[in-house]
Amino acid sequence: MAKVNTLLLPFFNNELIEAGVDEAGRGCFAGPVFASAVILPKKFYHPLLNDSKQLSEKQRDELRPIIESESIAWAVASVGNKEIDRINILQASFKAMHKAIAQLKTIPQLLLIDGNRFKQFENFPYHCIVKGDATYASIAAASILAKTHRDELMYKLHKEYEMYGWDKNKGYGTREHRKMIVQYGTCPYHRRSFKMQLSLDFSNQKEEKS
């Protein structure tokens, strides 16, 4: 059963327009990295809102239209696997975040970034917050939009390459996904920079949460 977080903070600074920013798919073997930026009303509340990893797929899908309809502004952007290989996953994550922020129809005065590192976007002030998606409502909302939009794409890509099981693993390097790469090789959606992670010894490998 998914965990419900009743302790999410509604804002960092009540006087500023804040955008929560988070990414999804950074640790995957295949597919793009997605990022979302969300500006929520200061009084926004939903009892299920939490870090996307703590929610079931059904709960994330339930929250997505609520966030999209009730937010002041939201945006989702992605960077594809080829560019990830070219500029590395960290820089690609920053780029996806920048693209999402740039698409916001309301200009934020402060960015709340999930994690401990960020590459400043233009002159926007920002705060990096470790476990921010379990701390601030706007970051939690961004984590849900990034995750659901990415999962939606991975379901579509799964129809092209069903052998990899992307409908279940969403491109993460699960035991089954690695086995299929060994059996069939990689496809155009795989990140070549992640091939070094592929191990033929699966005896001690743990499943990764999709």
C-alpha positions, 0 to 999 in steps of 0.5 A: 500500500502506498504511503500517504505524506501528511507532512508536505510543506506548502511552500518555502517562502510564502511571499514568492512564486515558487516552482517545484522541479524534479526529474524522472528516469535518470537511472534508466538503461533506455528512454529519455530523461523527463523533468517537470516544473510545477507552480501550485497555489499556496493553499493546494492540498491533496491527501495522496500527494507525495513523492512519486516513488511512494505512490502506486501507479494508480495513485500517480495517474489519479493525481496527474489530472488534478495537478495539471488542472489545479496548478497555476502553471506546469510544464514537462520536458525531456531529453532523449537517449542520444543526447544523454549519451552525448552530454551525460545524464547529469547534464541531460537532467539539468537540460530537461529541467531548464526546458520545463522551467522555460515552458512555464506560462507563469514566471517563478521567482524561486525554484525548488530543486529536488536533489543536491545539485543544479545548474542555474537557469538564467538568473532564477534563484533556486534552492536544492533540497535533498528528498525535496519530493518528500518535503515540498508539495510543489516538488512532489507534484513535479515528481508525479508529472515527470514520472507519469509523462515518462511512463506514458512514453515508455508504454508506447515504446514498449509496443515497438520492442516488447521483448524488453518489458518496458511496460513493467520496468519502464527502461530501468535496469531490472534483472529481466531487462538485462537478460533481454539485452543479453539475448537481443542486444540493444535497440535505438532507444537504449542509452549506450552510456549505460552499457557498462552497467550491464552485468552477465552475472545476475546472481546478486542483482536486485530488482530496481523499482520501476 
